Amino acid sequence: MHDWDEIRRNHGPMVWNAIGRILRNSEDITDCYQDVFLEAFQRSLTRSINNMPGLLRWLAVHRALDSLRKLKALPKIAANRNVDGITCDSARDTQRLNELLETVRCELSSLSVEQAECFWLCCVEGLKYREAAEVMGLETQHVGMLVHRARKHLSQALIDWHDGRNV
């Protein structure tokens, strides 16, 4: 039996941050956050969970990407804000950054579910391939291949965006 108040206290910020990096809208983040903990609770009723942080992180990324796919209309970031540690000096820089972030989010949502999750867990959350494989129930080499394919797709999308083909 799990102490869900303690789990939420210990792992809630990690879940919130993982979802927030993908969704950006507080209402969507809140809904997704609740869905993650509800699904983790439901899973705990039917099976033993040995790696609660890994499950919660995987569910957070999985549910946030699902929500992103459903949204299609992505929120804009307010002008002249510090976005993920990047400070924009002009409205034009902020607009270009918004376009870039929107392009990345759209392209991420166009990847297969496994590619997007592997990319996010390894390249954004910083998990090693082995850790992501364990969380997702895949072979380590398969995770590496999925990350490679996702990077290749996103790289081409960013080249196209930079060249103005997808603006």
Backbone torsions as a table, in degrees:
resi	resn	phi	psi	omega
1	MET	NA	133.1	-176.6
2	HIS	-98.9	147.0	173.6
3	ASP	-91.4	97.4	-172.2
4	TRP	-69.7	-28.2	175.6
5	ASP	-65.0	-42.4	178.9
6	GLU	-68.8	-41.1	178.7
7	ILE	-61.0	-45.0	179.6
8	ARG	-64.7	-41.0	178.9
9	ARG	-63.5	-44.5	-176.1
10	ASN	-76.8	-35.9	-171.8
11	HIS	-116.3	-7.6	-179.2
12	GLY	-57.2	-45.3	179.5
13	PRO	-61.1	-38.7	178.4
14	MET	-64.1	-42.4	178.8
15	VAL	-64.2	-46.7	-179.4
16	TRP	-59.5	-45.8	-178.8
17	ASN	-65.7	-41.6	179.3
18	ALA	-62.2	-43.2	179.2
19	ILE	-68.4	-43.9	-177.6
20	GLY	-61.9	-31.9	177.7
21	ARG	-66.8	-25.2	-177.7
22	ILE	-94.7	-43.7	-169.2
23	LEU	-94.3	-43.2	176.5
24	ARG	76.1	-16.5	-177.2
25	ASN	-104.1	123.9	-172.1
26	SER	-61.1	-35.6	178.8
27	GLU	-67.0	-43.6	178.6
28	ASP	-66.0	-39.1	179.1
29	ILE	-63.3	-44.8	-179.8
30	THR	-61.6	-46.0	178.7
31	ASP	-60.8	-45.6	-178.5
32	CYS	-65.7	-41.3	178.5
33	TYR	-56.6	-47.2	179.3
34	GLN	-64.4	-40.8	179.0
35	ASP	-61.2	-40.1	-179.1
36	VAL	-62.1	-48.7	-178.1
37	PHE	-70.1	-34.4	176.1
38	LEU	-63.9	-45.8	179.7
39	GLU	-65.3	-39.8	177.8
40	ALA	-62.9	-41.4	177.9
41	PHE	-62.4	-46.5	-179.9
42	GLN	-61.8	-40.0	178.1
43	ARG	-64.9	-36.9	-178.2
44	SER	-67.1	-20.8	178.9
45	LEU	-75.6	-24.5	-175.1
46	THR	-110.3	-14.5	-179.2
47	ARG	-153.1	161.6	178.7
48	SER	-79.5	136.4	178.8
49	ILE	-112.2	113.7	-177.5
50	ASN	-90.5	-25.8	-176.0
51	ASN	-128.4	78.3	-176.6
52	MET	-61.2	-45.2	178.6
53	PRO	-60.6	-40.3	178.9
54	GLY	-64.3	-44.1	178.1
55	LEU	-62.5	-45.6	-178.5
56	LEU	-63.7	-41.2	178.7
57	ARG	-64.5	-44.9	179.2
58	TRP	-62.4	-45.8	178.7
59	LEU	-62.2	-40.2	-180.0
60	ALA	-60.4	-48.9	180.0
61	VAL	-65.4	-44.7	-178.6
62	HIS	-61.1	-50.4	-179.0
63	ARG	-67.5	-37.7	179.1
64	ALA	-65.9	-41.7	177.9
65	LEU	-66.0	-37.8	174.8
66	ASP	-59.6	-44.9	179.3
67	SER	-64.3	-41.2	179.4
68	LEU	-60.5	-41.7	178.5
69	ARG	-62.0	-34.8	-178.4
70	LYS	-76.7	-28.2	-172.1
71	LEU	-73.0	-46.2	-178.4
72	LYS	57.4	-43.0	176.3
73	ALA	-91.5	103.1	-174.9
74	LEU	-89.0	139.9	-178.6
75	PRO	-69.0	146.4	176.0
76	LYS	-87.6	151.1	177.9
77	ILE	-92.9	137.6	-176.9
78	ALA	-61.4	148.3	-177.7
79	ALA	-63.3	148.2	174.9
80	ASN	57.5	36.6	176.1
81	ARG	-104.5	157.2	172.3
82	ASN	-82.4	113.7	-175.0
83	VAL	-108.1	112.7	179.3
84	ASP	49.4	41.4	177.4
85	GLY	84.7	2.1	179.6
86	ILE	-105.0	119.4	179.7
87	THR	-96.4	130.4	179.3
88	CYS	-100.1	130.7	-178.1
89	ASP	-86.9	-22.6	-177.4
90	SER	-135.1	163.1	177.2
91	ALA	-62.6	-34.9	179.6
92	ARG	-66.5	-41.3	176.8
93	ASP	-61.9	-42.5	179.2
94	THR	-63.2	-41.3	178.7
95	GLN	-63.1	-44.2	179.2
96	ARG	-63.9	-40.2	178.1
97	LEU	-64.7	-42.4	176.9
98	ASN	-59.7	-43.1	179.2
99	GLU	-64.0	-42.2	179.0
100	LEU	-62.8	-47.3	179.7
101	LEU	-62.0	-40.6	178.4
102	GLU	-64.5	-41.7	178.2
103	THR	-61.3	-46.1	180.0
104	VAL	-62.0	-45.6	-179.6
105	ARG	-63.5	-43.7	179.0
106	CYS	-62.7	-45.0	179.8
107	GLU	-66.1	-37.7	177.5
108	LEU	-62.3	-39.2	-179.8
109	SER	-73.7	-16.0	178.7
110	SER	-87.8	-11.3	177.3
111	LEU	-72.5	161.8	172.6
112	SER	-62.1	157.3	-178.5
113	VAL	-56.9	-46.8	-178.4
114	GLU	-64.8	-41.3	178.9
115	GLN	-62.1	-47.5	-178.2
116	ALA	-62.2	-43.4	-179.2
117	GLU	-66.7	-44.3	178.7
118	CYS	-62.5	-44.6	178.6
119	PHE	-59.1	-48.4	-176.5
120	TRP	-64.0	-48.2	-177.8
121	LEU	-62.8	-41.0	-176.0
122	CYS	-85.1	-43.6	-171.4
123	CYS	-91.6	-25.7	-179.9
124	VAL	-105.5	-49.6	-178.8
125	GLU	-78.8	-18.3	174.9
126	GLY	84.0	17.6	176.4
127	LEU	-73.2	148.4	173.1
128	LYS	-76.1	157.7	179.9
129	TYR	-53.6	-41.9	-179.5
130	ARG	-61.6	-43.1	179.6
131	GLU	-66.3	-43.2	178.3
132	ALA	-64.1	-39.1	179.1
133	ALA	-62.6	-41.7	179.4
134	GLU	-64.0	-44.9	-179.3
135	VAL	-65.1	-40.4	-174.8
136	MET	-90.5	-8.2	-179.3
137	GLY	73.0	35.5	-179.5
138	LEU	-119.4	167.9	172.3
139	GLU	-76.1	147.0	-178.9
140	THR	-58.3	-42.8	179.9
141	GLN	-63.8	-34.3	178.8
142	HIS	-66.5	-40.0	176.7
143	VAL	-61.1	-44.9	178.5
144	GLY	-58.7	-42.7	179.0
145	MET	-64.9	-42.4	-179.8
146	LEU	-65.4	-40.4	177.4
147	VAL	-64.6	-43.1	178.6
148	HIS	-58.7	-47.0	-179.9
149	ARG	-64.3	-40.5	178.9
150	ALA	-64.6	-44.4	178.3
151	ARG	-60.8	-42.2	179.9
152	LYS	-62.1	-45.5	179.4
153	HIS	-63.0	-48.1	-178.7
154	LEU	-66.2	-36.7	177.9
155	SER	-60.7	-46.0	178.7
156	GLN	-64.6	-39.8	178.9
157	ALA	-62.8	-39.1	179.7
158	LEU	-72.5	-33.4	174.3
159	ILE	-63.7	-45.7	177.7
160	ASP	-60.7	-43.5	179.8
161	TRP	-62.2	-46.2	-179.4
162	HIS	-61.8	-38.3	-180.0
163	ASP	-78.1	-5.3	176.1
164	GLY	87.2	10.1	-178.0
165	ARG	-78.7	-23.4	-177.5
166	ASN	-118.3	23.2	-177.3
167	VAL	-85.8	NA	NA
